[in-house]
Amino acid sequence: GQNIDQPTEMTATEGAIVQINCTYQTSGFNGLFWYQQHAGEAPTFLSYNVLDGLEEKGRFSSFLSRSKGYSYLLLKELQMKDSASYLCAVLDNYGQNFVFGPGTRLSVLP
Amino acid sequence: NAGVTQTPKFRVLKTGQSMTLLCAQDMNHEYMYWYRQDPGMGLRLIHYSVGEGTTAKGEVPDGYNVSRLKKQNFLLGLESAAPSQTSVYFCASSYSRFGQDSTDTQYFGPGTRLTVL
């Protein structure tokens, strides 16, 4: 089976930095994805990690440790438009199954 | 270039009724997916397709059927709707399997909000 955990909700201030954690236990591992989803909208892709380490894309960075079953999404210089749910997802079983975590709802306050 | 579109956007069904949700993509993607999203549970994969004429079961396939007769279309059917199928349904497509190529991703449609009474 598979289990993916994320904090349910987080709050941060505009201009600050926030780290959203994701832990997973899956059968095999073929990559970890982060998606952003604004309320009432479709998810949009943010990042993909398949090897250990940090991937940086502008204000967003994603880190992966396969040995610890752990990833985080780092958002810098927070903006009000970053208020959204952030979904962690794992591709496992040699690419046979794609499992999302429950998502973390981030609120950015002025 | 419309990307991924879904029809209808909203639907209310009575228990036992049937319906088909249509997903269409104009990106010539081989892979297509159907997910459902429920509060507190994230997205769950129902069925997916690795190419025209193929389908495969995902995490929660029971109560649903799918067909991929044309490469650009992926249909999700509910033969006898139940209240437990009340959800938001998302379709997605990608060039590579689950969008795992470094230059690829899954592109999601806008969703269909289904209520079963």
Chai-1 contact restraints between the chains, C-beta under 6 A:
chainA,res_idxA,chainB,res_idxB,connection_type,confidence,min_distance_angstrom,max_distance_angstrom,comment,restraint_id
A,G31,B,Q100,contact,1.0,0.0,6.0,A-B,restraint_1
A,A42,B,F108,contact,1.0,0.0,6.0,A-B,restraint_2
A,A42,B,P110,contact,1.0,0.0,6.0,A-B,restraint_3
A,A42,B,G111,contact,1.0,0.0,6.0,A-B,restraint_4
A,P43,B,F108,contact,1.0,0.0,6.0,A-B,restraint_5
A,F45,B,T105,contact,1.0,0.0,6.0,A-B,restraint_6
A,L91,B,F98,contact,1.0,0.0,6.0,A-B,restraint_7
A,L91,B,Q100,contact,1.0,0.0,6.0,A-B,restraint_8
A,G95,B,R97,contact,1.0,0.0,6.0,A-B,restraint_9
A,F98,B,L45,contact,1.0,0.0,6.0,A-B,restraint_10
A,F98,B,F98,contact,1.0,0.0,6.0,A-B,restraint_11
A,F100,B,G42,contact,1.0,0.0,6.0,A-B,restraint_12
A,F100,B,L43,contact,1.0,0.0,6.0,A-B,restraint_13
A,G101,B,G42,contact,1.0,0.0,6.0,A-B,restraint_14
A,P102,B,G40,contact,1.0,0.0,6.0,A-B,restraint_15
A,P102,B,G42,contact,1.0,0.0,6.0,A-B,restraint_16
A,G103,B,G42,contact,1.0,0.0,6.0,A-B,restraint_17
